Amino acid sequence: MAPTFTSTSHPTSDPTSLLTFTEEHEELRSTLRRFLADKAPSEAVRRAMGSAQGHDPALWRQMAGQLGLHGLALPQEYGGFGGGPVELGIVLEELGRVLLPSPYFATVALAGQALAVSGDDSAKARWLPAIADGSLTGTLALAEESGSWNVADVAAEAVHGDDAWRVFGTKMFVVDGHSADLVLVVARADPGPALFAVDGAAPGVTRTRLETLDPTRRLARIDLDGAPALRVGPPGDATGYLRRVLDLAAVALAAEQVGGARACLDAAVEYAGTRVQFGRPIGSFQAVKHKCADMLLKVEAARSAAYHALSVAAGTPGGPPLPATAGRPDGLSVSAAIAAAYCADAFTHAAKENIQIHGGIGYTWEHDAHLHLKRAKSSEQLFGGPAMHRRRLADLVGISVTTATEG
């Protein structure tokens, strides 16, 4: 039976307080971990990532029907269970541990959350119930051929005529864009950038799967040539709303990265305790001990950053960005930038060290260590790399960053 949540946030009212998990949260985590251990072992993950769809449709339906994961963080009035960012973060952390190939991140964390915070009751009523019951997949299309995830750099255009919107342009690196039923496209319009809903199978939509580093997550190019669209979200220039959507997406990805990093740490520690060299476990050697200790520090720090960001995001579920206070910038934007930068680095570090501790076997196709490294390197570029998030953080808190040049 799917869980029911009586609270959408942490127990305290202060959104900057430390995140405290409830018994319901811990039960959600343990239930999902048991489910994934049974349904998504390494062999199943490899079968799914090699399939035409890139995921297991039967498992997708079970996640929706048996566990209620799709509607977990969606409003009850639209078929969800009334959870929020914290509950979504727990799910993504566990999915990240096993590298599950699934449109869950694209559908729920991207499209679902974008609709949920849109303030557009018509759009929410039209698509959220189908996302909640697992009958609709979706995604968010922002980046273009420049590779920028900045809303201000969007070149795609939406033109209104004959009482309808049509979208023109090319979107790149669209998560599960090859198969999504609903594509939420960021495009320029009058008076500013806005979000538009496009049917993935509509005329004027051409989708091409990209050959990428990570086989566990599909990315696509989407060409839009006058594709019919519906505007979603607030009227006028929606830049502020779109930035909130991106902040929530970055926090969700950070939670997933924490799960992947923890899996690397666990695998490295287990191998170090069982692999024998020179008559003793390699974990008894100081160099290996130090590697494992450094991994633990980075993973736990990343977890703290992600959990804090989830806590801040849960402070105003379904509402506008947290307001700036006492001259300080929006709390969600700051915490999202910190989590995005640190968790990406931590996952990549843990994945590399895991391979180092495993030695040559870690580089082989048969071992899962290389899959975690590929996911880490691929995901760190979603929504901008760590360097971009650090630059944004510096701008948000008013730090002047200068680059020294050699004379």
MIRO-336929 format. One record per residue (C-alpha): chain; x, y, z. Coordinates in nm, 4 decimals. Example, Ala and Ser with C-alpha at 12.3 -4.5 7.8 and 13.67 -1.06 7.14 Angstrom:
R,c,px,py,pz
R,A,1.2300,-0.4500,0.7800
R,A,1.3670,-0.1060,0.7140
This chain:
R,c,px,py,pz
R,A,0.0000,0.0000,0.0000
R,A,0.1256,0.3451,-0.0865
R,A,0.2097,0.5724,0.2085
R,A,0.0017,0.8693,0.3195
R,A,0.1778,1.1757,0.4519
R,A,0.0321,1.4115,0.7093
R,A,0.3102,1.6670,0.6735
R,A,0.4942,1.7935,0.3680
R,A,0.8010,1.9156,0.5519
R,A,1.0275,1.8617,0.8453
R,A,0.8817,1.8872,1.1985
R,A,1.0087,2.2385,1.2719
R,A,0.8807,2.5568,1.1112
R,A,1.2236,2.7083,1.0483
R,A,1.3214,2.6180,0.6882
R,A,1.6906,2.6586,0.7687
R,A,1.6875,2.4050,1.0514
R,A,1.8450,2.0632,1.0241
R,A,1.6290,1.8049,0.8513
R,A,1.4716,1.5479,1.0816
R,A,1.3254,1.2305,0.9338
R,A,0.9992,1.0932,1.0697
R,A,0.9069,0.7272,1.1176
R,A,0.7130,0.7502,0.7913
R,A,1.0270,0.8671,0.6114
R,A,1.2343,0.5811,0.7499
R,A,0.9646,0.3304,0.6570
R,A,0.9555,0.4728,0.3047
R,A,1.3315,0.4346,0.2745
R,A,1.3454,0.0786,0.4077
R,A,1.0465,-0.0326,0.1981
R,A,1.1948,0.1110,-0.1198
R,A,1.5388,-0.0334,-0.0480
R,A,1.3909,-0.3827,-0.0048
R,A,1.1855,-0.3392,-0.3213
R,A,1.4871,-0.2335,-0.5270
R,A,1.7042,-0.5117,-0.3868
R,A,1.4447,-0.7591,-0.5125
R,A,1.3394,-0.5907,-0.8371
R,A,1.6493,-0.4005,-0.9501
R,A,1.9667,-0.6017,-0.8880
R,A,2.2627,-0.5365,-1.1151
R,A,2.1442,-0.7885,-1.3739
R,A,1.8050,-0.6186,-1.4050
R,A,1.9650,-0.2751,-1.4331
R,A,2.1844,-0.3962,-1.7184
R,A,1.8903,-0.5516,-1.9017
R,A,1.6894,-0.2318,-1.8711
R,A,1.9689,0.0001,-1.9846
R,A,2.0239,-0.2161,-2.2924
R,A,1.6574,-0.2300,-2.3923
R,A,1.4938,-0.0222,-2.6647
R,A,1.2965,0.1855,-2.4149
R,A,1.5843,0.2247,-2.1723
R,A,1.3803,0.1044,-1.8751
R,A,1.1562,-0.1813,-1.7607
R,A,0.7893,-0.0868,-1.8214
R,A,0.6660,-0.3568,-1.5820
R,A,0.8830,-0.2211,-1.3020
R,A,0.7652,0.1320,-1.3843
R,A,0.4041,0.0224,-1.3341
R,A,0.4917,-0.1509,-1.0077
R,A,0.6629,0.1609,-0.8764
R,A,0.3453,0.3560,-0.9462
R,A,0.0790,0.1040,-0.8469
R,A,0.2412,-0.1005,-0.5726
R,A,0.4449,0.1721,-0.4014
R,A,0.2755,0.4918,-0.5146
R,A,0.6118,0.6544,-0.5845
R,A,0.4962,0.8649,-0.8769
R,A,0.2398,1.0562,-0.6760
R,A,0.4390,1.0655,-0.3546
R,A,0.5434,1.4318,-0.3802
R,A,0.2359,1.5573,-0.5666
R,A,-0.0688,1.7338,-0.4179
R,A,-0.3548,1.5140,-0.2997
R,A,-0.6107,1.7082,-0.5006
R,A,-0.4353,1.5927,-0.8184
R,A,-0.4035,1.2253,-0.7305
R,A,-0.0859,1.2484,-0.5239
R,A,-0.0124,1.1627,-0.1626
R,A,0.0700,1.5116,-0.0388
R,A,0.4409,1.4646,0.0204
R,A,0.7051,1.7131,-0.0827
R,A,1.0749,1.7619,-0.1618
R,A,1.1895,1.5590,0.1402
R,A,0.9936,1.2505,0.0363
R,A,1.1038,1.2919,-0.3244
R,A,1.4651,1.3230,-0.2092
R,A,1.4466,0.9950,-0.0173
R,A,1.3177,0.8154,-0.3258
R,A,1.5814,0.9637,-0.5548
R,A,1.8602,0.8818,-0.3103
R,A,1.7560,0.5161,-0.3139
R,A,1.7137,0.5082,-0.6928
R,A,2.0597,0.6645,-0.7231
R,A,2.2129,0.3884,-0.5135
R,A,2.1175,0.1246,-0.7711
R,A,2.1448,0.3453,-1.0845
R,A,1.7924,0.2437,-1.1823
R,A,1.7262,0.3197,-1.5526
R,A,1.3847,0.4810,-1.5273
R,A,1.1985,0.7930,-1.6417
R,A,1.1223,0.8678,-1.2748
R,A,1.3638,1.1587,-1.2429
R,A,1.2454,1.3196,-1.5672
R,A,0.8761,1.2568,-1.5037
R,A,0.8390,1.3269,-1.1319
R,A,1.1366,1.5429,-1.0312
R,A,1.1363,1.7545,-1.3486
R,A,0.7957,1.7610,-1.5186
R,A,0.5894,1.6796,-1.2099
R,A,0.7533,1.9370,-0.9858
R,A,0.7466,2.2015,-1.2599
R,A,0.3715,2.1561,-1.2924
R,A,0.3154,2.1346,-0.9163
R,A,0.4742,2.4738,-0.8456
R,A,0.3390,2.6424,-1.1591
R,A,0.0302,2.7914,-1.0005
R,A,-0.1503,2.6859,-1.3180
R,A,-0.4563,2.4960,-1.1933
R,A,-0.5635,2.3957,-1.5421
R,A,-0.2245,2.2441,-1.6261
R,A,-0.2046,2.0653,-1.2913
R,A,-0.5518,1.9159,-1.3339
R,A,-0.4724,1.8080,-1.6889
R,A,-0.1421,1.6269,-1.6344
R,A,-0.0606,1.5629,-1.2673
R,A,-0.3174,1.2826,-1.2112
R,A,-0.1706,1.0884,-1.5050
R,A,0.1822,1.1403,-1.3719
R,A,0.0687,1.0250,-1.0280
R,A,-0.0819,0.6992,-1.1544
R,A,0.2113,0.6223,-1.3846
R,A,0.0208,0.6475,-1.7120
R,A,0.2089,0.9576,-1.8334
R,A,0.5807,1.0208,-1.8621
R,A,0.7252,1.3678,-1.8943
R,A,1.0433,1.5727,-1.8998
R,A,1.1833,1.9252,-1.9044
R,A,1.3625,2.0680,-2.2101
R,A,1.5828,2.3710,-2.1448
R,A,1.9430,2.3363,-2.2657
R,A,2.0237,2.3934,-2.6312
R,A,2.3225,2.3406,-2.8561
R,A,2.5296,2.5888,-2.6561
R,A,2.5038,2.3552,-2.3572
R,A,2.3917,2.6398,-2.1283
R,A,2.1287,2.5769,-1.8602
R,A,2.0740,2.9498,-1.8069
R,A,1.7185,3.0610,-1.8823
R,A,1.8528,3.3862,-2.0253
R,A,2.0436,3.1942,-2.2962
R,A,1.7380,3.0199,-2.4416
R,A,1.6990,3.0754,-2.8159
R,A,1.3937,2.8567,-2.8852
R,A,1.0879,3.0701,-2.9596
R,A,0.7167,3.0338,-2.8993
R,A,0.4910,3.2218,-3.1401
R,A,0.1237,3.2891,-3.0740
R,A,-0.1101,3.2953,-3.3705
R,A,-0.4567,3.1712,-3.4662
R,A,-0.5385,3.1362,-3.0936
R,A,-0.2601,2.8801,-3.0428
R,A,0.1085,2.8661,-2.9500
R,A,0.3720,2.7031,-3.1681
R,A,0.7309,2.6366,-3.0635
R,A,1.0407,2.6544,-3.2830
R,A,1.3952,2.5547,-3.1913
R,A,1.6231,2.2724,-3.0823
R,A,1.6638,2.1298,-2.7329
R,A,1.9603,1.9200,-2.6266
R,A,2.0373,1.6806,-2.3412
R,A,1.6688,1.6249,-2.2630
R,A,1.6459,1.3550,-1.9953
R,A,1.4365,1.0652,-2.1327
R,A,1.3264,1.2981,-2.4096
R,A,1.3290,1.0118,-2.6601
R,A,1.0153,0.8597,-2.5068
R,A,0.8451,1.1214,-2.2862
R,A,0.4744,1.1672,-2.3499
R,A,0.4850,1.5268,-2.2285
R,A,0.7721,1.7670,-2.2969
R,A,0.7814,2.0919,-2.0998
R,A,0.9793,2.3293,-2.3217
R,A,1.1411,2.6528,-2.2069
R,A,1.1089,2.9047,-2.4905
R,A,1.1212,3.2790,-2.5469
R,A,0.7899,3.4578,-2.5799
R,A,0.6449,3.8034,-2.5270
R,A,0.7290,3.9501,-2.2726
R,A,0.9897,3.6934,-2.1601
R,A,1.0861,3.3253,-2.1234
R,A,0.8019,3.0869,-2.0417
R,A,0.7212,2.7175,-2.0137
R,A,0.5226,2.5392,-2.2840
R,A,0.3700,2.1924,-2.2812
R,A,0.4260,1.9936,-2.6006
R,A,0.2970,1.6466,-2.6835
R,A,0.6024,1.4305,-2.7514
R,A,0.4269,1.2720,-3.0498
R,A,0.2862,1.5945,-3.1962
R,A,0.3525,1.7097,-3.5544
R,A,0.6634,1.9230,-3.5720
R,A,0.8452,1.7250,-3.3019
R,A,1.1508,1.5223,-3.4019
R,A,1.3327,1.3284,-3.1307
R,A,1.6779,1.1769,-3.1604
R,A,1.8414,0.9667,-2.8932
R,A,2.1936,1.0876,-2.8126
R,A,2.4858,0.8508,-2.7711
R,A,2.6209,0.9506,-2.4321
R,A,2.8663,0.8348,-2.1691
R,A,2.6033,0.7021,-1.9272
R,A,2.4058,0.3999,-2.0506
R,A,2.1747,0.4071,-1.7456
R,A,2.0175,0.7435,-1.8328
R,A,1.8927,0.8348,-2.1785
R,A,1.9335,1.1857,-2.3193
R,A,1.7809,1.3163,-2.6402
R,A,1.7835,1.5971,-2.8917
R,A,1.4399,1.7409,-2.9676
R,A,1.3824,1.9527,-3.2780
R,A,1.0679,2.1656,-3.2704
R,A,0.9361,2.2987,-3.6000
R,A,0.6102,2.4739,-3.5242
R,A,0.5032,2.2148,-3.2686
R,A,0.1643,2.3015,-3.1123
R,A,0.1960,2.3965,-2.7462
R,A,0.0091,2.5157,-2.4388
R,A,0.1574,2.7792,-2.2108
R,A,0.2115,2.6655,-1.8497
R,A,0.2748,2.8728,-1.5401
R,A,0.2514,3.2371,-1.4435
R,A,0.1634,3.5044,-1.7019
R,A,0.4251,3.7458,-1.8258
R,A,0.7974,3.6938,-1.7902
R,A,0.8323,3.3583,-1.6078
R,A,1.2070,3.3810,-1.5432
R,A,1.1640,3.3758,-1.1645
R,A,0.9371,3.0710,-1.1771
R,A,1.1688,2.8886,-1.4155
R,A,1.4670,2.9527,-1.1891
R,A,1.2725,2.8036,-0.9007
R,A,1.1995,2.4955,-1.1129
R,A,1.5713,2.4625,-1.1886
R,A,1.6614,2.5038,-0.8210
R,A,1.4213,2.2239,-0.7269
R,A,1.5634,2.0079,-1.0066
R,A,1.9196,2.0696,-0.8856
R,A,1.8246,1.9711,-0.5304
R,A,1.6545,1.6540,-0.6546
R,A,1.9626,1.5616,-0.8578
R,A,2.1853,1.6262,-0.5555
R,A,1.9824,1.3734,-0.3553
R,A,2.0257,1.1175,-0.6326
R,A,2.4001,1.1853,-0.6445
R,A,2.4262,1.1258,-0.2698
R,A,2.2742,0.7826,-0.3205
R,A,2.5252,0.6994,-0.5925
R,A,2.8164,0.8253,-0.3850
R,A,2.7077,0.6189,-0.0850
R,A,2.6836,0.3070,-0.3023
R,A,3.0434,0.3649,-0.4178
R,A,3.1616,0.4048,-0.0597
R,A,2.9841,0.0877,0.0538
R,A,3.1251,-0.1105,-0.2379
R,A,3.4789,0.0142,-0.1727
R,A,3.4664,-0.0652,0.1994
R,A,3.3248,-0.4117,0.1375
R,A,3.5904,-0.4930,-0.1212
R,A,3.8694,-0.3546,0.0978
R,A,3.7599,-0.5890,0.3746
R,A,3.7542,-0.9026,0.1595
R,A,4.0303,-0.8563,-0.0998
R,A,4.3538,-1.0115,0.0328
R,A,4.7008,-0.9018,-0.0769
R,A,5.0275,-1.0111,0.0867
R,A,4.8350,-1.2232,0.3324
R,A,4.6061,-0.9491,0.4673
R,A,4.2934,-0.7568,0.3591
R,A,4.3835,-0.4504,0.1577
R,A,4.1675,-0.2465,0.3943
R,A,4.4343,-0.2914,0.6583
R,A,4.6835,-0.0873,0.4543
R,A,4.7074,0.2778,0.5511
R,A,4.6708,0.4131,0.1977
R,A,4.3422,0.2277,0.1471
R,A,4.2187,0.3306,0.4915
R,A,4.2825,0.6936,0.4063
R,A,4.0975,0.6640,0.0758
R,A,3.7931,0.5146,0.2488
R,A,3.8031,0.7760,0.5248
R,A,3.8225,1.0611,0.2735
R,A,3.5316,0.9098,0.0791
R,A,3.3253,0.8901,0.3975
R,A,3.3891,1.2557,0.4794
R,A,3.2876,1.3712,0.1324
R,A,2.9789,1.1502,0.1195
R,A,2.8546,1.2630,0.4604
R,A,2.9203,1.6283,0.3790
R,A,2.7330,1.5855,0.0508
R,A,2.4438,1.4220,0.2332
R,A,2.4290,1.7180,0.4733
R,A,2.4257,1.9659,0.1842
R,A,2.1508,1.7765,0.0021
R,A,1.9375,1.7270,0.3118
R,A,1.9652,2.0943,0.4040
R,A,1.8574,2.1930,0.0536
R,A,1.5628,1.9523,0.0717
R,A,1.4684,2.1042,0.4060
R,A,1.4756,2.4563,0.2626
R,A,1.2742,2.3461,-0.0423
R,A,1.0134,2.1906,0.1878
R,A,0.9791,2.5167,0.3778
R,A,0.7273,2.6516,0.1290
R,A,0.5826,2.3475,-0.0505
R,A,0.4129,2.4438,-0.3745
R,A,0.4763,2.8143,-0.3170
R,A,0.7021,3.0870,-0.4535
R,A,1.0732,3.1024,-0.3754
R,A,1.1616,3.1696,-0.0142
R,A,1.1918,3.5489,0.0242
R,A,1.5187,3.7270,0.0802
R,A,1.5510,3.8497,0.4358
R,A,1.7817,4.1032,0.5987
R,A,1.9512,4.1683,0.2654
R,A,2.0209,3.8009,0.2061
R,A,1.9291,3.6201,-0.1182
R,A,1.6631,3.3559,-0.1702
R,A,1.7384,3.0604,0.0584
R,A,1.6425,2.7932,-0.1945
R,A,1.8720,2.9333,-0.4625
R,A,2.1682,2.9433,-0.2241
R,A,2.1148,2.5966,-0.0785
R,A,2.0508,2.4505,-0.4244
R,A,2.3764,2.5949,-0.5600
R,A,2.5733,2.4583,-0.2639
R,A,2.4179,2.1131,-0.2894
R,A,2.4511,2.0963,-0.6679
R,A,2.8208,2.1849,-0.6628
R,A,2.9245,1.9736,-0.3669
R,A,2.7185,1.6606,-0.4371
R,A,2.8372,1.6437,-0.7984
R,A,3.1992,1.6618,-0.6859
R,A,3.1456,1.4096,-0.4071
R,A,2.9840,1.1527,-0.6372
R,A,3.2621,1.1813,-0.8938
R,A,3.5288,1.1554,-0.6223
R,A,3.3645,0.8499,-0.4640
R,A,3.3208,0.6794,-0.8018
R,A,3.6863,0.7337,-0.8949
R,A,3.8148,0.6139,-0.5569
R,A,3.5913,0.3082,-0.5732
R,A,3.7580,0.2083,-0.8991
R,A,4.1033,0.2777,-0.7544
R,A,4.0361,0.0509,-0.4564
R,A,3.8976,-0.2247,-0.6770
R,A,4.1950,-0.2050,-0.9117
R,A,4.1775,-0.3464,-1.2619
R,A,3.8466,-0.5268,-1.2118
R,A,3.6766,-0.1926,-1.1530
R,A,3.7432,-0.0910,-1.5129
R,A,3.5820,-0.3983,-1.6662
R,A,3.2388,-0.4008,-1.8253
R,A,3.1278,-0.6818,-1.5958
R,A,3.1789,-0.4732,-1.2803
R,A,2.9346,-0.1990,-1.1770
R,A,3.2032,0.0457,-1.0606
R,A,3.2424,0.1947,-1.4076
R,A,2.8654,0.2468,-1.4353
R,A,2.8710,0.4660,-1.1252
R,A,3.1608,0.6693,-1.2641
R,A,2.9770,0.7200,-1.5929
R,A,2.6603,0.8301,-1.4122
R,A,2.8647,1.0634,-1.1905
R,A,3.0391,1.2326,-1.4831
R,A,2.7191,1.2585,-1.6852
R,A,2.4945,1.3884,-1.4079
R,A,2.7404,1.6532,-1.2912
R,A,2.6732,1.8401,-1.6173
R,A,2.2947,1.8417,-1.5828
R,A,2.1714,2.1931,-1.4965
R,A,2.5310,2.3175,-1.5231
R,A,2.8528,2.1801,-1.3799
R,A,2.9962,2.2450,-1.0313
R,A,3.1929,2.5479,-1.1543
R,A,2.8753,2.7124,-1.2837
R,A,2.6952,2.6520,-0.9537
R,A,2.9871,2.8028,-0.7625
R,A,2.9819,3.1120,-0.9828
R,A,2.6101,3.1460,-0.9254
R,A,2.6571,3.1037,-0.5504
R,A,2.9184,3.3791,-0.5532
R,A,2.6763,3.6089,-0.7355
R,A,2.3921,3.5249,-0.4970
R,A,2.5880,3.6061,-0.1829
R,A,2.7629,3.9095,-0.3318
R,A,3.1133,3.7753,-0.3648
R,A,3.3207,3.9440,-0.6329
R,A,3.5125,3.6795,-0.8270
R,A,3.8067,3.7910,-1.0379
R,A,4.0287,3.5794,-1.2576
R,A,4.3991,3.6498,-1.2503
R,A,4.5707,3.6666,-1.5884
R,A,4.9353,3.6346,-1.6647
R,A,5.0855,3.9577,-1.7929
